[in-house]
Amino acid sequence: MQEISVVRWFVKCGFSAVTLLLACGFATAWFGNGLQLPSTTTRDGTLITLNRYAKEPVPDVVLVGSSLTFRLKEDYFATPKLRNLALAGGSPVTGLEIVANQPRLPRILLVEANVLSRPTDTALVERYSRSGAAEPLVFRPIRTAVAAYENWLHAPRSHTEASLTLHRLLAQPPSDFDNRIYADRALQQSNAEDPTVAAQMNVRRIEQLMSAVEQRGARVLLFELPYSEKLEDSRSAKITRELVHAKFPDAARWLRIDLTRRELRWADGVHLDERSAVIVTQSMDRALSSLLSQR
């Protein structure tokens, strides 16, 4: 009798598994073409953000950048239809390549010019390009269901939903956290790095992609996020700044960020803390409002 119960249990499990796979297969056939499937890791939310960008309507404004821009959360911005595709630990050129390879472009594409020493992530570019490799059919049904769930689960808050938290942040005084240990370490690393070769290559690639994107009707602007005073004069920062401004000297090519620097703080010596990131996004909002009203 016990053996029969065990057999029945296995039969039920098998039937349930087959039913689930059939349901996923139906979901794939019905919805699958509109979903970008997630990788096995989310890389601090980067892939989830790229999934959303690939399947949702094209926004008006897209930011691409490194971990510096990654800290500017989408719900900090009042500008509607804005997406931040910055890659934590990555290169602005990777995001620029991905956007340039899409069939439709945003009205305005903002490219961070602070960190240009890192190579393009070709695997990400291939994955999220129109010509990217197709998903293996064996696991596609299950991964389609997972993609739909993750995109729903990780949908960001709107600016309206976050406004109370942002108001409280801005009402606080600047942080008095003593970050000297981290700032000194960051300064040492930045002075030790010579980004010349990599930055020259990335600046050339930005120029190429900028031309290609603007021929298709989008507008591309560069922007620089403020560093701490020590890091501003570091070797890596100065070399990168000189290279990118030599290539793009026209002030009209840059998004102007007007703010009071004494209000800003960098908890780890490099990245803006949360309150400072909100202050920066407010300045960017003002500049974007003027740009979006022009056309």
C-alpha positions as CSV (number, residue, x, y, z in Angstrom):
1,M,0.0,0.0,0.0
2,Q,2.8,2.4,0.9
3,E,4.6,1.6,-2.4
4,I,1.4,2.5,-4.3
5,S,1.2,5.8,-2.5
6,V,4.8,6.6,-3.4
7,V,4.1,5.8,-7.1
8,R,1.0,8.0,-7.1
9,W,3.0,10.8,-5.5
10,F,5.7,10.6,-8.3
11,V,2.9,10.5,-10.9
12,K,1.3,13.6,-9.5
13,C,4.7,15.4,-9.4
14,G,5.4,14.4,-13.0
15,F,2.0,15.5,-14.2
16,S,2.4,18.9,-12.4
17,A,5.9,19.4,-14.0
18,V,4.6,18.6,-17.5
19,T,1.6,21.0,-16.9
20,L,3.9,23.8,-15.8
21,L,6.2,23.3,-18.8
22,L,3.2,23.3,-21.2
23,A,2.0,26.5,-19.6
24,C,5.4,28.1,-19.9
25,G,5.6,27.0,-23.5
26,F,2.3,28.7,-24.2
27,A,3.5,31.8,-22.4
28,T,6.6,31.7,-24.6
29,A,4.6,31.4,-27.8
30,W,2.2,34.2,-26.8
31,F,4.5,36.6,-25.0
32,G,8.1,35.4,-25.5
33,N,9.1,37.6,-28.4
34,G,8.6,40.7,-26.3
35,L,10.7,39.6,-23.3
36,Q,14.4,39.8,-22.9
37,L,15.4,36.9,-20.7
38,P,17.5,37.4,-17.6
39,S,21.0,36.0,-17.1
40,T,21.8,33.8,-14.1
41,T,23.0,36.9,-12.2
42,T,21.6,40.3,-12.0
43,R,24.9,42.2,-11.6
44,D,23.5,44.7,-9.1
45,G,20.3,45.1,-11.0
46,T,22.0,46.0,-14.3
47,L,20.5,43.1,-16.3
48,I,17.0,43.7,-14.9
49,T,17.3,47.3,-16.0
50,L,18.4,46.3,-19.5
51,N,15.6,43.7,-19.7
52,R,13.1,46.5,-19.0
53,Y,14.7,48.8,-21.5
54,A,14.7,46.2,-24.3
55,K,11.0,45.4,-23.9
56,E,9.3,48.6,-22.8
57,P,8.4,51.7,-24.9
58,V,11.4,53.8,-25.8
59,P,11.9,56.6,-23.2
60,D,12.6,60.2,-24.0
61,V,15.9,60.3,-22.1
62,V,18.5,57.6,-21.4
63,L,21.6,57.9,-19.3
64,V,24.7,55.7,-19.8
65,G,27.7,55.6,-17.6
66,S,29.8,53.9,-14.9
67,S,29.1,53.2,-11.2
68,L,29.1,57.0,-10.7
69,T,26.0,57.4,-12.8
70,F,24.5,54.1,-11.5
71,R,24.0,55.9,-8.2
72,L,21.6,58.4,-9.8
73,K,18.4,56.3,-9.3
74,E,15.6,56.7,-11.8
75,D,13.1,57.6,-9.0
76,Y,15.3,60.5,-8.0
77,F,14.4,62.2,-11.4
78,A,11.3,64.2,-11.9
79,T,11.9,64.0,-15.7
80,P,9.3,61.5,-17.1
81,K,10.2,58.7,-19.4
82,L,13.8,58.5,-18.3
83,R,15.9,55.4,-18.0
84,N,19.3,55.0,-16.4
85,L,21.4,52.2,-18.1
86,A,24.6,53.0,-16.2
87,L,26.7,49.9,-15.4
88,A,28.1,49.4,-11.9
89,G,31.8,48.7,-12.5
90,G,31.3,49.1,-16.3
91,S,32.0,51.5,-19.1
92,P,29.7,54.3,-20.5
93,V,30.5,53.0,-24.0
94,T,28.8,49.7,-23.3
95,G,25.5,51.4,-22.6
96,L,26.0,53.7,-25.6
97,E,26.6,50.7,-27.9
98,I,23.5,48.9,-26.6
99,V,21.3,52.0,-27.1
100,A,22.8,52.6,-30.6
101,N,22.0,49.0,-31.6
102,Q,18.3,49.3,-30.8
103,P,15.8,49.8,-33.7
104,R,14.4,53.0,-32.0
105,L,16.3,55.7,-30.1
106,P,15.4,58.0,-27.2
107,R,15.2,61.8,-27.9
108,I,18.2,62.5,-25.7
109,L,21.1,60.3,-24.8
110,L,23.3,61.4,-21.9
111,V,26.8,59.9,-21.8
112,E,28.9,60.1,-18.6
113,A,32.5,61.3,-19.3
114,N,34.1,60.6,-15.9
115,V,35.3,57.0,-16.3
116,L,36.6,56.1,-19.7
117,S,39.4,53.6,-18.7
118,R,37.3,50.4,-18.9
119,P,36.7,48.3,-22.0
120,T,33.3,47.7,-23.6
121,D,31.5,44.7,-22.3
122,T,31.0,43.0,-25.7
123,A,29.0,40.1,-24.1
124,L,26.3,42.6,-22.9
125,V,26.3,44.5,-26.2
126,E,25.7,41.3,-28.1
127,R,23.0,40.1,-25.7
128,Y,21.0,43.3,-25.9
129,S,21.5,44.1,-29.6
130,R,19.1,43.5,-32.4
131,S,21.5,40.9,-33.8
132,G,22.1,39.2,-30.5
133,A,22.2,35.4,-30.4
134,A,18.8,33.7,-29.9
135,E,17.9,32.2,-26.6
136,P,18.4,28.3,-26.5
137,L,14.9,26.8,-27.0
138,V,15.4,24.1,-24.3
139,F,15.2,26.6,-21.4
140,R,13.3,29.4,-23.1
141,P,9.8,28.6,-21.7
142,I,11.0,28.6,-18.0
143,R,13.3,31.6,-18.5
144,T,10.5,33.6,-20.2
145,A,8.3,33.0,-17.1
146,V,11.2,34.1,-14.9
147,A,11.8,37.2,-17.0
148,A,8.2,38.3,-16.7
149,Y,8.3,37.7,-12.9
150,E,11.5,39.6,-12.4
151,N,10.5,42.5,-14.5
152,W,7.3,42.8,-12.5
153,L,9.0,42.3,-9.1
154,H,11.8,44.9,-9.7
155,A,9.8,47.6,-11.4
156,P,11.2,50.9,-9.9
157,R,9.2,53.4,-7.9
158,S,8.0,56.5,-9.6
159,H,9.3,59.9,-8.6
160,T,5.9,60.7,-7.1
161,E,6.1,57.5,-4.9
162,A,9.6,58.4,-3.8
163,S,9.0,62.2,-3.3
164,L,8.4,62.0,0.4
165,T,11.7,60.2,1.0
166,L,13.5,62.6,-1.3
167,H,12.1,65.6,0.5
168,R,13.2,64.2,3.9
169,L,16.7,63.6,2.5
170,L,17.1,67.1,1.1
171,A,15.8,68.6,4.4
172,Q,18.7,67.0,6.2
173,P,22.1,68.7,6.5
174,P,25.1,67.3,4.5
175,S,26.6,64.2,6.0
176,D,29.4,64.6,8.6
177,F,30.7,61.1,8.0
178,D,34.5,61.0,8.2
179,N,35.5,59.4,4.9
180,R,39.2,60.3,4.9
181,I,40.4,56.7,4.9
182,Y,38.3,55.9,1.9
183,A,39.1,59.2,0.1
184,D,42.8,58.7,0.6
185,R,42.7,55.2,-0.8
186,A,40.6,56.3,-3.8
187,L,43.1,59.2,-4.4
188,Q,46.0,56.8,-4.3
189,Q,44.4,54.4,-6.8
190,S,43.4,57.3,-9.1
191,N,47.0,58.7,-9.1
192,A,48.4,55.3,-9.8
193,E,46.2,54.8,-12.9
194,D,47.1,56.1,-16.3
195,P,43.9,55.8,-18.4
196,T,45.4,57.4,-21.5
197,V,45.4,54.5,-24.0
198,A,42.0,53.2,-23.0
199,A,40.4,56.6,-22.7
200,Q,41.7,57.6,-26.2
201,M,40.0,54.5,-27.6
202,N,36.8,55.1,-25.8
203,V,36.7,58.7,-26.8
204,R,37.1,57.8,-30.5
205,R,34.3,55.2,-30.1
206,I,32.0,57.7,-28.4
207,E,32.6,60.1,-31.4
208,Q,31.7,57.3,-33.9
209,L,28.6,56.2,-32.0
210,M,27.5,59.8,-31.4
211,S,27.6,60.5,-35.1
212,A,25.7,57.3,-36.0
213,V,23.0,58.0,-33.4
214,E,22.5,61.6,-34.3
215,Q,22.1,60.7,-37.9
216,R,19.1,58.8,-36.8
217,G,17.5,61.7,-35.0
218,A,18.6,61.4,-31.4
219,R,20.6,64.1,-29.6
220,V,23.7,63.0,-27.6
221,L,25.1,65.1,-24.8
222,L,28.1,64.4,-22.5
223,F,28.1,65.1,-18.8
224,E,30.5,65.1,-15.9
225,L,29.6,64.2,-12.4
226,P,31.3,66.2,-9.7
227,Y,34.2,64.5,-7.9
228,S,35.4,65.3,-4.4
229,E,37.9,68.1,-4.4
230,K,40.9,65.7,-3.8
231,L,39.8,63.3,-6.6
232,E,39.1,66.2,-9.0
233,D,42.9,66.9,-9.3
234,S,44.0,63.2,-9.4
235,R,46.1,61.9,-12.3
236,S,43.4,59.7,-13.8
237,A,40.7,62.3,-13.5
238,K,42.8,65.1,-15.1
239,I,44.0,62.9,-18.0
240,T,40.5,61.7,-18.8
241,R,39.1,65.3,-18.6
242,E,41.8,66.7,-20.9
243,L,41.3,63.9,-23.5
244,V,37.5,64.1,-23.6
245,H,37.3,68.0,-23.6
246,A,40.0,68.1,-26.4
247,K,37.8,65.9,-28.5
248,F,34.5,67.6,-27.6
249,P,35.4,71.3,-26.8
250,D,32.0,72.7,-27.8
251,A,30.0,73.7,-24.7
252,A,26.8,72.9,-26.5
253,R,27.9,69.2,-26.5
254,W,27.7,69.1,-22.7
255,L,24.8,68.9,-20.3
256,R,25.5,71.7,-17.7
257,I,25.1,70.6,-14.1
258,D,24.7,73.7,-11.9
259,L,24.8,73.1,-8.1
260,T,26.4,74.1,-4.9
261,R,29.4,71.9,-4.4
262,R,29.6,72.4,-0.7
263,E,26.3,70.5,-0.3
264,L,27.8,67.4,-1.9
265,R,29.4,64.5,-0.1
266,W,31.1,61.2,-1.2
267,A,30.8,58.5,1.5
268,D,33.5,56.3,-0.1
269,G,35.5,59.2,-1.6
270,V,34.3,58.5,-5.1
271,H,30.6,58.0,-5.3
272,L,28.0,60.6,-4.4
273,D,26.0,59.7,-1.2
274,E,22.2,59.5,-1.5
275,R,21.4,63.1,-0.6
276,S,24.1,64.4,-3.0
277,A,22.8,62.2,-5.8
278,V,19.3,63.7,-5.4
279,I,20.8,67.2,-5.6
280,V,22.6,66.3,-8.8
281,T,19.5,64.7,-10.4
282,Q,17.5,67.9,-9.6
283,S,20.1,70.0,-11.5
284,M,19.9,67.5,-14.4
285,D,16.1,67.7,-14.3
286,R,16.3,71.5,-14.8
287,A,18.6,71.2,-17.8
288,L,16.6,68.4,-19.3
289,S,13.3,70.3,-18.9
290,S,14.7,73.1,-21.1
291,L,16.0,70.6,-23.7
292,L,12.8,68.6,-23.9
293,S,10.7,71.7,-24.4
294,Q,12.8,72.7,-27.5
295,R,11.3,70.0,-29.7
